[in-house]
Amino acid sequence: MKNRDLVDVREAGRLSGLNPSTIYRIAREGRLRSFRVLGRALRFERSDLLALARERTVEPKSSDTDKADSFTGKHE
């Protein structure tokens, strides 16, 4: 059996930068794996949360002209 580094929702929020209620919601939606311990409490795998945090910090790419226009406030 693989040893998992599981954390509670409070630590999950700290690692991902998300509110605990958001953590529960995305787990319920199936976008984040969760593990039930002691029949009730949910735990989350640290590596999944770190991946989620990386996804949240990646900004969509845009063209250089879009960046310049948004910076100056000028639009053609």
N, C-alpha and C positions, 0 to 999 in steps of 0.2 A: 504494500500500500504506500502511496506517495504521501510524504509529509507536506502538508499545506501550511502556508503562513497566513492564518486567518485573523481578521481584525473585526472589532465590533463597529457599529454604525458611527459612533463618535470618531473613532480613528479613521474610518472610511471617509468621513467628511473632511477631516484634516488633510488626508493624503490627496484627495481629489479636488478639494476646494469647493465642494458642493454641500448644500444644506442636507442634514439627515433625512428630511422628508423627500427631498429629490432623490437621494440614494435609494430609499424604499420604493419610490415610484418607478425608477428605471429598472430596478430589480424585478418588480412586479410585471413590467412590460417585457421582460426577458432580455433586456439589453445589457444586463450585468448579472453574472452568476452569483448566486447566494447559496449558503449552506445553513440548514436548520440544525441547531445544537440544543440539547436538553429539551427537545420537543417543541420549542417555541422561538428562542432567540435566533436571529439571523446573523451570520458572519459572512465576510467577504474576503476574497483572496487578494492579498496585497498587490501582487503583480497585475491583476485585472484593474485595480484602482489606479496604479501608476500609469497604465496604458490609457485609461480614461482621462487622466489629468493631461497626458501628452496630447491626446486628441483635442482637448479643449483649448490648448495653447497654440495650436497650429491655425494660422489665419489663412483664409482663402487668398489665392494669388490673383492679382489684378495687373493690368498693364501699367507701364510707367506713366503714361499720360493720365490715366485715371488717378494715380497717386498725386501727380502734380496738380491736377485740377482740384482734387479734394483738399489739398493743402492750401492752395491760394484762394479757394472758394470760387474760382472762375469756371464757367461751363460754356462750351461753345454750342 
